[in-house]
Amino acid sequence: MDIDEFVAQINDLLLQRGLSMEALIEHAGSAAADYRQGLTDGRDLAGSTLHQLAGALNAEWVLVPAEHVLNVRRMLDAEGASPDYSAPGAAELYLKSLPGTRGGDDE
């Protein structure tokens, strides 16, 4: 993940939580200031800073294996989290498999 994506995720969480950067600073204390300074200076952020930011945003840091990142992002995405109503349901698939129905094996 590059820094721009990280910043976008922080901003998305702020928006979702209805928090301003000032509120984040109030909740996270020095961690938010370290975060801001780190973005300005381009220096690495300490693990404790990330932990405090996560706590202030009521979030959690999770390592996701690279092969699962796409699935996790889809799940977190509002569109990916909703059912796919265009996909046939189990009953529909079963009925189509019966002889004498459209799509059945009665040919």
C-alpha angles and dihedrals in degrees: 000000000000125000094257091057090047092052090047090053092050090049091048090052091048089053094045091049093045091238129143123215087255091056090049090052089050093050098039098037114192092001092071091048089049089049092052092045091048091054091048096047096034091231126144119269120233119244089241089057091053091046092052092047091051091050092049090051093045087241138123134223113235130180109226120195109244093242090060100043095094092051092048091049091049090050093050092046112091092231094048092050095057125083119267099241091182091065115091115253125234093259092050092049091048094049091049090053094057118103113257095030129103106274094019126128097253097112 
